[in-house]
Amino acid sequence: RPKMLTRKIKLWDINAHITCRLCNGYLIDATTVTECLHTFCRSCLVKYLEENNTCPTCRIVIHQSHPLQYIGHDRTMQDIVYKLVPGLQEAEMKKQREFYHKLGMEVPGDIKGETCSTKQHLDSHRNGETKPDENSNKETSEEKQEEDNDYHRSDEQVSICLECNSSKLRGLKRKWIRCSAQAT
């Protein structure tokens, strides 16, 4: 069995990759510009795009008239930030709960810390259980039809850079694509 080489890295050394260039804080609700793959806090980027249509980092035009349609939630980056920065996720959830309580609104389940039926269903399959959960919601044929026409748009998305290794082919106009993480 080969030995694993480990090297400790200080959080300070990777801060530039996990902080928002607009607010200089750690990424919260990480959102990536699909055109250039620069990432910011969602609230910071949305506020910035009210007045601008370019990426705050590289100044590439995101979209002339509808830049908000060309940004996307980056769950992978947010997971990385939460794993690297101790206590950040808990502090953010607490802040969100306090916000909802202050407004007298019901706290959404994902902020309360409740687990959803989908997670429970997946966990049972991971544990080897194969019979369906009797309490799971029954989908109507109409809901199933709507889901089938989604073409994985609501899945977690990944961004891919396409590079040509052959000098015989001309370069692509857009070298980035965004697709479902389930794509193979």
N, C-alpha and C positions, 0 to 999 in steps of 0.2 A: 504494500500500500504506500503510495508516494506521500512524502511529507508536505503538509500545507505550509506555505510561507505566509506569515502574517506580518503586517506592518501597521503600527498605530498612526492614525492621521488626526491631527487636531481639528476641531470643528472650525476654528479660525481659518484654516487652509482651504476649506471648501465653502466658506460663507458666500463668496461671490456667485456660486452656482445655486444657492438655495435662498437667496434674498431677492426681494423686489427692487428693481432699480428706480422705481417711482417713489416708494416710501422708505426704502432702506431697511425694512423689517423683514422677518422671515416670511416666506410665501404662505398666504392664507387663501384657500380656495384657488390654488394654482391654475392659471389660465394661460394657454399658449397661443401665440399668433401662428396660424397655419402656414403662412407664406414664408416665414423665416425661422420659426421655432424658438423665438425668445419668449420667456415666461415671466409673468407678473401676478400680483394679487388680482383677483377678479375685480374687486371694487375699485382698485387703483386704475386698472386698464380701462374699465367701462367709463370711469370719470374722465380719463385722459381722452378717450375716443369721442366724447361729447363735443370736443373742440378740434380734434385732429383726425386724420385718416392714415397716419403713418405709424410704423413701429417706433416706440420711444427709444429703442436702443440703436437700431441700424437705419432708421428713417425710410425704409422701403414702404411704398404705398400698399396698405393692406387691402383696401378696396376704395374706389373713388367715392361711392355714395353710401355703401352699407358695410362698413368695417366690422360691426358687431357680429355679422354672419360668418366672419372668417377668423373667429377666435374660438377656442374650445377648452373645456375643463380638462386638466391634465392630472388625472387621478394618480398616475405612477409617480409624478414629481411630488404631489402632495403627500403620498405615502412615504416617500423618501425623506421629506422634510420632517414629518411627524416622527419617523423612526430615529432621525439623527438629533433632533432637538428635544431633550428631556422636558416633559411637562407641557409642551406647547399645545398638543391636541387637547389635553384636559382643560387647560386655561382657555382655549378658544371655545370649547363646548360650554364651559361655565359662563363665559361672556355672552354667548348666544342665548342660553337659558335665561339669564338675567334680563336680556333685551326683550324677550317674549313676555316675561313676567311683568316687566315695567309697562308694557303696552296692554297688559291684561289679555293677551292672546294665549291660545293653547300651544304648548311647546311641541313641535313636530317629533315624531317617534325616533328619527335618527339622531336627534339632539338629546332626547331624554335618555338615550342609551339602550332603548329597547331593541331587541333583535327582530328582524323581519321574518316572515314565514318562509321566504325564499332561502335565507341563510340557514334556517333550521332544516329545510328540505335538503339543501346541499350537504349539510353536516351529516344528516342521516345516511345519505348515499355514500359519503366518505367513510362512514363507519360500517359499511357493508350491508346496510338495510336496503332492501329492494322493493318492499311493498309500499304503495303510495300512502301518504298521510291522509287519513280520513277527514281531517279538519281543513285540508287545503281547499282554497277557493276553486270552484268549478268555472271554467271559462266557457262563455257562450260561443257559438260558432261565429258570431259577428266580431267578438273580441279577438278570436283566433285569426280571423280573416285580416283584421286591422294589423295584428302583430306580424302576420306573414308578409304584408306589404311594407313593413318597416325597413326591410333590406339591411338590418343590423345597424341602423343609424343611431339607435339608442344604446348600443353596446359601448363599452369602454373603447376609446379610439386610440390608435397609435399613429405616429407620424414617421414616414420613411423617406430617406433621401436616396434618390436614384442617381447613380453615377455610371457613365459609360466607360468601359475599359478599352474600347477599340477606337483608334484614331480615324477609322474609315467612316464612322457614323457621326452625324452632326449632333451637337448637344441639344438637350431638351429645353423647351421654352420654360417649363416649370419642373424643377427637379425634386419637388416635395409632393408626396401624396399622403392623405390621411384616410385611414380605413379602420374597420373593426379589428380589435385585438384578436378576434377569432379567425381572421383570414390566414390561409395557409399558402 
